[in-house]
Amino acid sequence: MSFEHYLVEHCSPTLAGLKSANLFRIPFQSRRELKRQLLLWNQLLGQKGVQVLLLREEVNQALIYVCRMDLLRRDLKKPGVGEFLQKCGYPTGVLRDTLCRLQQKLSVQEDFPHEIGIFLGYPLDDVQGFIRNRGKNCKCTGCWKVYGDPSQAEKLFAKYQKCREVYCRLWRQGRSVWQLTVAA
């Protein structure tokens, strides 16, 4: 699959401006080509408020983070989020520093730090519930495990799924990622 296919398949809600961020893993053969793709997509999508970042590089596989910095800033300013991230060891003053800390944690930990949900737009209650319950005893599961409001989460899950379906269909019909990406 192409980088473009991964963007549409895994990041449609972010491209549409419905969600602050998405993640995906992509295989790569050449580090140089991966860096070229990241530069290309940042130049293109950056014009519409979307950033494409390399969070972790493994042997022939990369973890890519696609986000809307304006929506991420909004998410990080929600009540309790800054305090939670500080307790998890994140600086909260400058967004780039906060993201650098996430990259550092991912580079030294084999598993994902569970607070990564905050960086993906998940509700604080659900992220804290997941940590507290060690991933068990959730009220429902969709894009993430829900410990807070299941009806609100299920609406979001349906919205994100519909977006993904529409974007994938439009992309297969010839629309480009640029055309599908909503300007900030």
Secondary structure, 3 states (H helix, E strand, C coil): CCHHHHHHHHHHHHHCCCCCEEEEEEECCCHHHHHHHHHHHHHHHHCCCCEEEEEEEECCEEEEEEECHHHHHHHHCCCCHHHHHHHCCCCCCCHHHHHHHHHHHHHHCCCCCCCHHHHCCCCHHHHHHHHHHCCCCCCEECCCEECCCHHHHHHHHHHHHHHHHHHHHHHHCCCCHHHHCCCC
